[in-house]
Amino acid sequence: MKRRKKAVYIDYDYEAAYQKMLTDLEEDNMCRMLNEGKVRSIYATKEIKAAEQMDVEIYPEFRRGQKEQIPDEAKLKKQRQAQRNLNEKNSRKECERTINANFTDNDIWGTLTYTDDNMPNSMKEAKHDMTLYIGRLNYERRKKGLAKLRYVYVTECSDKGRWHHHFVCDGDMGLEAVEEKWKKGRRNQVRRLQKDENGLSGMANYITKQKHPDKKGKEPKPVGKYQKAWKASKGLKKPEVHKNHYKFKQKDIDEVVTGRCELEDKLKKWYAADGYKLTSYEVRYNNMNGRFYIYARMYRQPEKGEKIDKATSKVKQKTAKKKTKKKTAARCNT
């Protein structure tokens, strides 16, 4: 018996491909898109877990023979700028998720500035200043018997040519010690982290967001002297990424976009057993190929000293799935 070949899908910037919000879609146009055969598609469900937070991205996939169905704004091989935009967007996401996966309310974040006399002339010089700063912190940590500093920092230069650093690091040295070791500026801000239902994403988005965004969700054009880069210490946990093609199928997408079934109910079916709750979501589409992109952010409340027994967890998950499946089916059939 021959082994079935695994489907190979084309890599593309699915976020760039679907920019129009579902609220802008007229009802008759939606029906046309869903009824025409061309909108039948394989949908991927990508789950990115970072500590208590999970991002769920649901998007259509295309094989080699379906290249013409990918919107032009997302064809990476034809557009170098599209590839650069995707790389930058993914880099910002990775930074945000790395922060969420590794730091807690016990840790510290802040902004380090420069006086005019100490202002660096390049990204290389600015990064060198951070290397020296982290070295001083690690020297103090060695004296106190602490492990090497875990950190993530973002180096940024404004349009006016002023450099500064946003950073997140271990909080076991205390706020004063961390601030005191920065010798290049006076107006620094150092504080404790504080998680909410989005984990640390609010803070992470603040320090990683791109400046000067264009309208309608397009990526920004370079402006003036603006530069940005981030770096993390070695050994940090990486976000867990899993992708499947069975959790959301075409019929699920149809039910969500037509309002026959709530997205939250669909997500509960798969994630409620693990304690995840929906905090925000958006649905976007593209007229050109009649397909949709769904992004959902989920959060689970951690328990103190939480330890999950795998055998018990599986039993609970199966029971919860049966209950949510019955509830969802009843709601979707009304």
Short mmCIF file of the C-alpha atoms (twelve columns), coordinates in Angstrom:
data_MODEL
# 
_entry.id   MODEL 
# 
loop_
_atom_site.group_PDB 
_atom_site.id 
_atom_site.type_symbol 
_atom_site.label_atom_id 
_atom_site.label_alt_id 
_atom_site.label_comp_id 
_atom_site.label_asym_id 
_atom_site.label_seq_id 
_atom_site.Cartn_x 
_atom_site.Cartn_y 
_atom_site.Cartn_z 
_atom_site.pdbx_PDB_model_num 
ATOM 1   C CA . MET A 1   0.000   0.000  0.000  1 
ATOM 2   C CA . LYS A 2   1.432   3.327  -1.110 1 
ATOM 3   C CA . ARG A 3   1.923   5.996  1.483  1 
ATOM 4   C CA . ARG A 4   -0.128  9.111  0.884  1 
ATOM 5   C CA . LYS A 5   2.010   12.136 0.112  1 
ATOM 6   C CA . LYS A 6   1.850   14.978 2.601  1 
ATOM 7   C CA . ALA A 7   0.344   18.129 1.089  1 
ATOM 8   C CA . VAL A 8   2.822   20.950 0.505  1 
ATOM 9   C CA . TYR A 9   1.428   24.437 0.965  1 
ATOM 10  C CA . ILE A 10  2.812   27.744 -0.279 1 
ATOM 11  C CA . ASP A 11  4.229   30.149 2.294  1 
ATOM 12  C CA . TYR A 12  2.596   33.578 2.042  1 
ATOM 13  C CA . ASP A 13  1.781   36.616 4.151  1 
ATOM 14  C CA . TYR A 14  -1.784  35.715 5.047  1 
ATOM 15  C CA . GLU A 15  -2.211  38.778 7.264  1 
ATOM 16  C CA . ALA A 16  -1.412  41.100 4.358  1 
ATOM 17  C CA . ALA A 17  -3.790  39.164 2.099  1 
ATOM 18  C CA . TYR A 18  -6.862  39.771 4.268  1 
ATOM 19  C CA . GLN A 19  -7.194  43.420 5.287  1 
ATOM 20  C CA . LYS A 20  -10.930 44.178 5.003  1 
ATOM 21  C CA . MET A 21  -12.859 43.778 8.239  1 
ATOM 22  C CA . LEU A 22  -15.928 41.554 8.162  1 
ATOM 23  C CA . THR A 23  -18.134 44.468 9.269  1 
ATOM 24  C CA . ASP A 24  -17.465 46.103 5.869  1 
ATOM 25  C CA . LEU A 25  -18.781 43.114 3.920  1 
ATOM 26  C CA . GLU A 26  -22.239 43.514 2.413  1 
ATOM 27  C CA . GLU A 27  -24.638 40.617 3.012  1 
ATOM 28  C CA . ASP A 28  -25.342 39.846 -0.650 1 
ATOM 29  C CA . ASN A 29  -21.624 39.890 -1.433 1 
ATOM 30  C CA . MET A 30  -20.952 37.509 1.452  1 
ATOM 31  C CA . CYS A 31  -23.575 35.062 0.193  1 
ATOM 32  C CA . ARG A 32  -22.077 35.169 -3.278 1 
ATOM 33  C CA . MET A 33  -18.594 34.503 -1.911 1 
ATOM 34  C CA . LEU A 34  -19.759 31.575 0.203  1 
ATOM 35  C CA . ASN A 35  -21.986 30.014 -2.467 1 
ATOM 36  C CA . GLU A 36  -19.470 30.082 -5.311 1 
ATOM 37  C CA . GLY A 37  -17.325 26.995 -5.579 1 
ATOM 38  C CA . LYS A 38  -14.101 28.979 -5.715 1 
ATOM 39  C CA . VAL A 39  -14.236 29.726 -1.986 1 
ATOM 40  C CA . ARG A 40  -13.939 26.081 -0.933 1 
ATOM 41  C CA . SER A 41  -10.603 25.941 0.823  1 
ATOM 42  C CA . ILE A 42  -8.341  24.107 3.260  1 
ATOM 43  C CA . TYR A 43  -7.991  26.208 6.418  1 
ATOM 44  C CA . ALA A 44  -4.980  25.999 8.723  1 
ATOM 45  C CA . THR A 45  -5.292  26.631 12.463 1 
ATOM 46  C CA . LYS A 46  -2.041  27.901 13.948 1 
ATOM 47  C CA . GLU A 47  -1.749  27.985 17.762 1 
ATOM 48  C CA . ILE A 48  1.039   30.030 19.359 1 
ATOM 49  C CA . LYS A 49  1.315   29.517 23.120 1 
ATOM 50  C CA . ALA A 50  3.364   31.861 25.317 1 
ATOM 51  C CA . ALA A 51  2.850   31.149 29.045 1 
ATOM 52  C CA . GLU A 52  -0.865  31.776 29.821 1 
ATOM 53  C CA . GLN A 53  -1.537  33.468 26.490 1 
ATOM 54  C CA . MET A 54  -2.394  31.795 23.200 1 
ATOM 55  C CA . ASP A 55  -2.871  33.342 19.757 1 
ATOM 56  C CA . VAL A 56  -5.009  31.390 17.279 1 
ATOM 57  C CA . GLU A 57  -4.628  32.251 13.591 1 
ATOM 58  C CA . ILE A 58  -7.036  30.645 11.112 1 
ATOM 59  C CA . TYR A 59  -6.254  31.172 7.436  1 
ATOM 60  C CA . PRO A 60  -6.621  29.463 4.042  1 
ATOM 61  C CA . GLU A 61  -3.749  27.446 2.598  1 
ATOM 62  C CA . PHE A 62  -2.841  27.020 -1.067 1 
ATOM 63  C CA . ARG A 63  -0.965  24.348 -2.967 1 
ATOM 64  C CA . ARG A 64  1.361   24.937 -5.905 1 
ATOM 65  C CA . GLY A 65  -1.423  24.641 -8.438 1 
ATOM 66  C CA . GLN A 66  -3.430  27.343 -6.661 1 
ATOM 67  C CA . LYS A 67  -0.946  30.224 -6.845 1 
ATOM 68  C CA . GLU A 68  -3.340  32.400 -8.828 1 
ATOM 69  C CA . GLN A 69  -5.778  32.331 -5.886 1 
ATOM 70  C CA . ILE A 70  -3.305  34.120 -3.566 1 
ATOM 71  C CA . PRO A 71  -3.958  37.890 -3.507 1 
ATOM 72  C CA . ASP A 72  -1.180  39.943 -5.092 1 
ATOM 73  C CA . GLU A 73  -0.404  41.823 -1.873 1 
ATOM 74  C CA . ALA A 74  0.669   38.547 -0.258 1 
ATOM 75  C CA . LYS A 75  2.832   36.964 -2.994 1 
ATOM 76  C CA . LEU A 76  6.249   37.023 -1.399 1 
ATOM 77  C CA . LYS A 77  8.319   35.885 -4.361 1 
ATOM 78  C CA . LYS A 78  6.976   38.647 -6.574 1 
ATOM 79  C CA . GLN A 79  7.348   41.438 -4.044 1 
ATOM 80  C CA . ARG A 80  10.552  42.018 -2.123 1 
ATOM 81  C CA . GLN A 81  8.873   44.663 0.009  1 
ATOM 82  C CA . ALA A 82  6.182   42.161 0.972  1 
ATOM 83  C CA . GLN A 83  8.906   39.780 2.169  1 
ATOM 84  C CA . ARG A 84  10.584  42.535 4.199  1 
ATOM 85  C CA . ASN A 85  7.236   43.497 5.710  1 
ATOM 86  C CA . LEU A 86  6.547   39.877 6.670  1 
ATOM 87  C CA . ASN A 87  10.000  39.451 8.233  1 
ATOM 88  C CA . GLU A 88  9.564   42.623 10.282 1 
ATOM 89  C CA . LYS A 89  6.028   41.709 11.341 1 
ATOM 90  C CA . ASN A 90  7.103   38.213 12.395 1 
ATOM 91  C CA . SER A 91  10.060  39.676 14.296 1 
ATOM 92  C CA . ARG A 92  7.748   41.945 16.309 1 
ATOM 93  C CA . LYS A 93  5.431   39.006 17.042 1 
ATOM 94  C CA . GLU A 94  8.362   36.846 18.157 1 
ATOM 95  C CA . CYS A 95  9.595   39.570 20.509 1 
ATOM 96  C CA . GLU A 96  6.147   40.003 22.077 1 
ATOM 97  C CA . ARG A 97  5.645   36.254 22.504 1 
ATOM 98  C CA . THR A 98  9.155   35.756 23.922 1 
ATOM 99  C CA . ILE A 99  8.386   38.343 26.609 1 
ATOM 100 C CA . ASN A 100 5.078   36.642 27.448 1 
ATOM 101 C CA . ALA A 101 6.699   33.204 27.629 1 
ATOM 102 C CA . ASN A 102 9.528   34.183 29.992 1 
ATOM 103 C CA . PHE A 103 8.606   37.031 32.336 1 
ATOM 104 C CA . THR A 104 6.101   37.550 35.175 1 
ATOM 105 C CA . ASP A 105 4.905   40.176 37.642 1 
ATOM 106 C CA . ASN A 106 8.082   39.525 39.656 1 
ATOM 107 C CA . ASP A 107 10.195  40.969 36.857 1 
ATOM 108 C CA . ILE A 108 11.080  44.459 35.633 1 
ATOM 109 C CA . TRP A 109 10.667  46.588 32.537 1 
ATOM 110 C CA . GLY A 110 11.750  50.104 31.736 1 
ATOM 111 C CA . THR A 111 13.101  52.692 29.319 1 
ATOM 112 C CA . LEU A 112 16.736  53.832 29.292 1 
ATOM 113 C CA . THR A 113 17.515  57.220 27.763 1 
ATOM 114 C CA . TYR A 114 20.593  59.282 26.835 1 
ATOM 115 C CA . THR A 115 21.779  62.759 27.676 1 
ATOM 116 C CA . ASP A 116 22.951  64.851 24.713 1 
ATOM 117 C CA . ASP A 117 26.612  64.284 25.622 1 
ATOM 118 C CA . ASN A 118 26.204  60.490 25.634 1 
ATOM 119 C CA . MET A 119 24.028  60.138 22.531 1 
ATOM 120 C CA . PRO A 120 25.344  57.312 20.246 1 
ATOM 121 C CA . ASN A 121 25.849  57.881 16.515 1 
ATOM 122 C CA . SER A 122 24.723  54.466 15.274 1 
ATOM 123 C CA . MET A 123 22.816  51.301 16.100 1 
ATOM 124 C CA . LYS A 124 26.150  49.562 16.639 1 
ATOM 125 C CA . GLU A 125 27.173  52.080 19.320 1 
ATOM 126 C CA . ALA A 126 23.746  51.938 20.995 1 
ATOM 127 C CA . LYS A 127 23.872  48.147 21.181 1 
ATOM 128 C CA . HIS A 128 27.420  48.314 22.573 1 
ATOM 129 C CA . ASP A 129 26.133  50.537 25.384 1 
ATOM 130 C CA . MET A 130 23.556  47.867 26.250 1 
ATOM 131 C CA . THR A 131 26.222  45.149 26.207 1 
ATOM 132 C CA . LEU A 132 28.260  47.123 28.761 1 
ATOM 133 C CA . TYR A 133 25.144  47.797 30.859 1 
ATOM 134 C CA . ILE A 134 24.169  44.124 30.954 1 
ATOM 135 C CA . GLY A 135 27.785  43.290 31.806 1 
ATOM 136 C CA . ARG A 136 27.634  45.571 34.872 1 
ATOM 137 C CA . LEU A 137 24.369  43.965 35.979 1 
ATOM 138 C CA . ASN A 138 25.842  40.480 35.578 1 
ATOM 139 C CA . TYR A 139 28.922  41.517 37.580 1 
ATOM 140 C CA . GLU A 140 26.655  42.503 40.479 1 
ATOM 141 C CA . ARG A 141 24.644  39.325 40.085 1 
ATOM 142 C CA . ARG A 142 27.784  37.174 40.332 1 
ATOM 143 C CA . LYS A 143 28.738  38.933 43.573 1 
ATOM 144 C CA . LYS A 144 25.271  38.136 44.970 1 
ATOM 145 C CA . GLY A 145 25.366  34.532 43.785 1 
ATOM 146 C CA . LEU A 146 22.610  35.050 41.188 1 
ATOM 147 C CA . ALA A 147 22.424  33.420 37.755 1 
ATOM 148 C CA . LYS A 148 23.114  35.389 34.579 1 
ATOM 149 C CA . LEU A 149 20.530  38.009 33.699 1 
ATOM 150 C CA . ARG A 150 17.618  36.994 31.488 1 
ATOM 151 C CA . TYR A 151 16.509  39.882 29.311 1 
ATOM 152 C CA . VAL A 152 14.867  41.189 26.156 1 
ATOM 153 C CA . TYR A 153 15.623  44.696 24.954 1 
ATOM 154 C CA . VAL A 154 14.546  46.866 22.041 1 
ATOM 155 C CA . THR A 155 16.880  49.587 20.757 1 
ATOM 156 C CA . GLU A 156 15.140  52.460 19.007 1 
ATOM 157 C CA . CYS A 157 16.118  55.716 17.304 1 
ATOM 158 C CA . SER A 158 13.464  58.384 16.729 1 
ATOM 159 C CA . ASP A 159 13.089  60.471 13.564 1 
ATOM 160 C CA . LYS A 160 14.980  63.223 15.373 1 
ATOM 161 C CA . GLY A 161 17.976  60.940 15.904 1 
ATOM 162 C CA . ARG A 162 17.501  60.345 19.637 1 
ATOM 163 C CA . TRP A 163 18.300  56.838 20.847 1 
ATOM 164 C CA . HIS A 164 16.757  54.923 23.739 1 
ATOM 165 C CA . HIS A 165 16.253  51.335 24.906 1 
ATOM 166 C CA . HIS A 166 13.166  49.517 26.176 1 
ATOM 167 C CA . PHE A 167 14.047  46.453 28.241 1 
ATOM 168 C CA . VAL A 168 12.545  43.576 30.229 1 
ATOM 169 C CA . CYS A 169 14.660  41.605 32.707 1 
ATOM 170 C CA . ASP A 170 14.742  39.491 35.877 1 
ATOM 171 C CA . GLY A 171 13.447  41.345 38.914 1 
ATOM 172 C CA . ASP A 172 15.427  39.636 41.671 1 
ATOM 173 C CA . MET A 173 17.972  42.510 41.941 1 
ATOM 174 C CA . GLY A 174 15.387  45.201 42.665 1 
ATOM 175 C CA . LEU A 175 14.358  48.355 40.780 1 
ATOM 176 C CA . GLU A 176 17.009  50.650 42.232 1 
ATOM 177 C CA . ALA A 177 19.939  48.368 41.380 1 
ATOM 178 C CA . VAL A 178 18.757  47.928 37.788 1 
ATOM 179 C CA . GLU A 179 18.291  51.662 37.226 1 
ATOM 180 C CA . GLU A 180 21.515  52.679 38.972 1 
ATOM 181 C CA . LYS A 181 23.730  50.679 36.593 1 
ATOM 182 C CA . TRP A 182 22.646  52.746 33.547 1 
ATOM 183 C CA . LYS A 183 25.141  55.633 33.321 1 
ATOM 184 C CA . LYS A 184 24.164  57.290 30.022 1 
ATOM 185 C CA . GLY A 185 20.955  59.168 30.892 1 
ATOM 186 C CA . ARG A 186 18.867  60.641 33.697 1 
ATOM 187 C CA . ARG A 187 15.178  60.399 32.712 1 
ATOM 188 C CA . ASN A 188 14.825  56.655 32.987 1 
ATOM 189 C CA . GLN A 189 11.651  54.772 33.882 1 
ATOM 190 C CA . VAL A 190 11.925  51.417 35.654 1 
ATOM 191 C CA . ARG A 191 8.930   49.546 37.104 1 
ATOM 192 C CA . ARG A 192 7.495   46.124 37.895 1 
ATOM 193 C CA . LEU A 193 5.665   44.179 35.223 1 
ATOM 194 C CA . GLN A 194 1.922   43.695 35.625 1 
ATOM 195 C CA . LYS A 195 0.044   41.014 33.712 1 
ATOM 196 C CA . ASP A 196 -3.587  41.320 32.669 1 
ATOM 197 C CA . GLU A 197 -5.963  39.160 30.591 1 
ATOM 198 C CA . ASN A 198 -3.589  39.652 27.625 1 
ATOM 199 C CA . GLY A 199 -0.542  38.626 29.606 1 
ATOM 200 C CA . LEU A 200 2.237   41.155 28.990 1 
ATOM 201 C CA . SER A 201 1.150   41.925 25.436 1 
ATOM 202 C CA . GLY A 202 0.121   45.511 26.190 1 
ATOM 203 C CA . MET A 203 3.621   46.407 27.345 1 
ATOM 204 C CA . ALA A 204 5.255   44.222 24.684 1 
ATOM 205 C CA . ASN A 205 3.235   45.868 21.909 1 
ATOM 206 C CA . TYR A 206 4.218   49.285 23.213 1 
ATOM 207 C CA . ILE A 207 7.940   48.587 22.966 1 
ATOM 208 C CA . THR A 208 7.824   46.606 19.704 1 
ATOM 209 C CA . LYS A 209 5.197   48.460 17.644 1 
ATOM 210 C CA . GLN A 210 6.256   49.992 14.357 1 
ATOM 211 C CA . LYS A 211 6.040   53.765 14.001 1 
ATOM 212 C CA . HIS A 212 4.362   55.746 11.209 1 
ATOM 213 C CA . PRO A 213 1.756   53.134 10.107 1 
ATOM 214 C CA . ASP A 214 -0.001  53.789 6.807  1 
ATOM 215 C CA . LYS A 215 -3.779  53.707 6.541  1 
ATOM 216 C CA . LYS A 216 -5.883  50.585 6.049  1 
ATOM 217 C CA . GLY A 217 -3.500  48.277 7.868  1 
ATOM 218 C CA . LYS A 218 -0.641  48.582 5.386  1 
ATOM 219 C CA . GLU A 219 2.919   48.361 6.602  1 
ATOM 220 C CA . PRO A 220 4.733   51.670 7.203  1 
ATOM 221 C CA . LYS A 221 7.253   53.279 4.902  1 
ATOM 222 C CA . PRO A 222 10.704  54.163 6.312  1 
ATOM 223 C CA . VAL A 223 10.697  57.700 7.705  1 
ATOM 224 C CA . GLY A 224 13.718  59.856 8.513  1 
ATOM 225 C CA . LYS A 225 16.318  58.326 10.817 1 
ATOM 226 C CA . TYR A 226 13.941  55.896 12.478 1 
ATOM 227 C CA . GLN A 227 15.532  52.521 13.337 1 
ATOM 228 C CA . LYS A 228 14.559  49.630 15.560 1 
ATOM 229 C CA . ALA A 229 16.005  46.252 16.600 1 
ATOM 230 C CA . TRP A 230 15.603  43.795 19.467 1 
ATOM 231 C CA . LYS A 231 17.795  41.249 21.204 1 
ATOM 232 C CA . ALA A 232 17.260  38.557 23.850 1 
ATOM 233 C CA . SER A 233 19.530  36.634 26.205 1 
ATOM 234 C CA . LYS A 234 20.349  33.025 25.464 1 
ATOM 235 C CA . GLY A 235 18.326  30.182 26.922 1 
ATOM 236 C CA . LEU A 236 14.913  31.881 27.015 1 
ATOM 237 C CA . LYS A 237 11.831  29.729 26.442 1 
ATOM 238 C CA . LYS A 238 10.454  29.870 22.933 1 
ATOM 239 C CA . PRO A 239 6.709   30.143 22.268 1 
ATOM 240 C CA . GLU A 240 5.119   26.809 21.304 1 
ATOM 241 C CA . VAL A 241 3.789   26.779 17.748 1 
ATOM 242 C CA . HIS A 242 1.433   24.086 16.438 1 
ATOM 243 C CA . LYS A 243 -0.461  23.955 13.165 1 
ATOM 244 C CA . ASN A 244 -3.290  21.660 12.089 1 
ATOM 245 C CA . HIS A 245 -5.915  21.383 9.356  1 
ATOM 246 C CA . TYR A 246 -8.735  19.695 11.256 1 
ATOM 247 C CA . LYS A 247 -9.962  22.126 13.920 1 
ATOM 248 C CA . PHE A 248 -11.449 24.686 11.541 1 
ATOM 249 C CA . LYS A 249 -12.874 23.544 8.217  1 
ATOM 250 C CA . GLN A 250 -14.742 25.436 5.515  1 
ATOM 251 C CA . LYS A 251 -18.126 24.778 7.157  1 
ATOM 252 C CA . ASP A 252 -16.856 26.267 10.426 1 
ATOM 253 C CA . ILE A 253 -15.709 29.406 8.642  1 
ATOM 254 C CA . ASP A 254 -19.076 29.682 6.838  1 
ATOM 255 C CA . GLU A 255 -20.979 29.395 10.135 1 
ATOM 256 C CA . VAL A 256 -18.855 32.045 11.844 1 
ATOM 257 C CA . VAL A 257 -18.938 34.665 9.059  1 
ATOM 258 C CA . THR A 258 -22.693 34.276 8.501  1 
ATOM 259 C CA . GLY A 259 -23.423 34.507 12.223 1 
ATOM 260 C CA . ARG A 260 -24.971 31.040 12.432 1 
ATOM 261 C CA . CYS A 261 -22.477 30.157 15.127 1 
ATOM 262 C CA . GLU A 262 -20.377 32.325 17.425 1 
ATOM 263 C CA . LEU A 263 -16.600 32.082 17.081 1 
ATOM 264 C CA . GLU A 264 -16.357 31.798 20.864 1 
ATOM 265 C CA . ASP A 265 -18.419 28.586 20.780 1 
ATOM 266 C CA . LYS A 266 -16.170 27.127 18.095 1 
ATOM 267 C CA . LEU A 267 -13.066 27.957 20.142 1 
ATOM 268 C CA . LYS A 268 -14.568 26.555 23.353 1 
ATOM 269 C CA . LYS A 269 -14.956 23.205 21.657 1 
ATOM 270 C CA . TRP A 270 -11.168 22.881 21.369 1 
ATOM 271 C CA . TYR A 271 -9.708  25.022 24.143 1 
ATOM 272 C CA . ALA A 272 -12.166 25.335 27.064 1 
ATOM 273 C CA . ALA A 273 -10.946 22.063 28.602 1 
ATOM 274 C CA . ASP A 274 -7.475  23.607 28.990 1 
ATOM 275 C CA . GLY A 275 -8.884  26.708 30.682 1 
ATOM 276 C CA . TYR A 276 -8.547  29.134 27.767 1 
ATOM 277 C CA . LYS A 277 -11.037 31.978 27.344 1 
ATOM 278 C CA . LEU A 278 -11.450 34.315 24.391 1 
ATOM 279 C CA . THR A 279 -10.309 37.904 25.088 1 
ATOM 280 C CA . SER A 280 -10.427 39.467 21.593 1 
ATOM 281 C CA . TYR A 281 -10.728 38.542 17.933 1 
ATOM 282 C CA . GLU A 282 -11.135 39.903 14.414 1 
ATOM 283 C CA . VAL A 283 -12.366 38.484 11.108 1 
ATOM 284 C CA . ARG A 284 -11.013 39.831 7.819  1 
ATOM 285 C CA . TYR A 285 -11.559 38.914 4.152  1 
ATOM 286 C CA . ASN A 286 -10.393 39.491 0.589  1 
ATOM 287 C CA . ASN A 287 -12.848 40.060 -2.274 1 
ATOM 288 C CA . MET A 288 -10.395 38.752 -4.842 1 
ATOM 289 C CA . ASN A 289 -10.503 35.128 -3.687 1 
ATOM 290 C CA . GLY A 290 -13.537 35.163 -1.366 1 
ATOM 291 C CA . ARG A 291 -11.659 33.802 1.632  1 
ATOM 292 C CA . PHE A 292 -11.354 34.793 5.277  1 
ATOM 293 C CA . TYR A 293 -8.704  35.234 7.978  1 
ATOM 294 C CA . ILE A 294 -9.562  34.914 11.684 1 
ATOM 295 C CA . TYR A 295 -7.319  36.005 14.541 1 
ATOM 296 C CA . ALA A 296 -8.218  35.236 18.164 1 
ATOM 297 C CA . ARG A 297 -6.375  35.958 21.381 1 
ATOM 298 C CA . MET A 298 -7.026  33.612 24.313 1 
ATOM 299 C CA . TYR A 299 -5.908  33.581 27.932 1 
ATOM 300 C CA . ARG A 300 -5.918  31.048 30.732 1 
ATOM 301 C CA . GLN A 301 -5.730  32.036 34.384 1 
ATOM 302 C CA . PRO A 302 -2.750  30.282 35.997 1 
ATOM 303 C CA . GLU A 303 -3.180  28.546 39.314 1 
ATOM 304 C CA . LYS A 304 -0.603  28.954 42.049 1 
ATOM 305 C CA . GLY A 305 1.740   25.992 42.122 1 
ATOM 306 C CA . GLU A 306 -0.109  24.561 39.141 1 
ATOM 307 C CA . LYS A 307 0.813   20.993 38.220 1 
ATOM 308 C CA . ILE A 308 -1.154  19.169 35.561 1 
ATOM 309 C CA . ASP A 309 -1.424  15.399 35.699 1 
ATOM 310 C CA . LYS A 310 -1.444  14.284 32.065 1 
ATOM 311 C CA . ALA A 311 -3.753  11.290 32.581 1 
ATOM 312 C CA . THR A 312 -6.293  13.337 34.576 1 
ATOM 313 C CA . SER A 313 -6.049  16.199 32.086 1 
ATOM 314 C CA . LYS A 314 -6.923  13.913 29.167 1 
ATOM 315 C CA . VAL A 315 -10.027 12.582 30.925 1 
ATOM 316 C CA . LYS A 316 -11.175 16.123 31.819 1 
ATOM 317 C CA . GLN A 317 -10.516 17.288 28.288 1 
ATOM 318 C CA . LYS A 318 -12.595 14.504 26.716 1 
ATOM 319 C CA . THR A 319 -15.506 15.152 29.105 1 
ATOM 320 C CA . ALA A 320 -15.420 18.910 28.526 1 
ATOM 321 C CA . LYS A 321 -15.194 18.462 24.766 1 
ATOM 322 C CA . LYS A 322 -18.331 16.275 24.750 1 
ATOM 323 C CA . LYS A 323 -20.265 18.881 26.730 1 
ATOM 324 C CA . THR A 324 -19.135 21.852 24.617 1 
ATOM 325 C CA . LYS A 325 -19.707 19.898 21.405 1 
ATOM 326 C CA . LYS A 326 -23.363 19.234 22.347 1 
ATOM 327 C CA . LYS A 327 -23.876 22.860 23.379 1 
ATOM 328 C CA . THR A 328 -22.270 24.197 20.184 1 
ATOM 329 C CA . ALA A 329 -24.214 21.845 17.923 1 
ATOM 330 C CA . ALA A 330 -27.492 22.890 19.519 1 
ATOM 331 C CA . ARG A 331 -26.675 26.555 19.093 1 
ATOM 332 C CA . CYS A 332 -25.481 26.231 15.502 1 
ATOM 333 C CA . ASN A 333 -28.578 24.261 14.424 1 
ATOM 334 C CA . THR A 334 -31.047 26.866 15.684 1 
# 
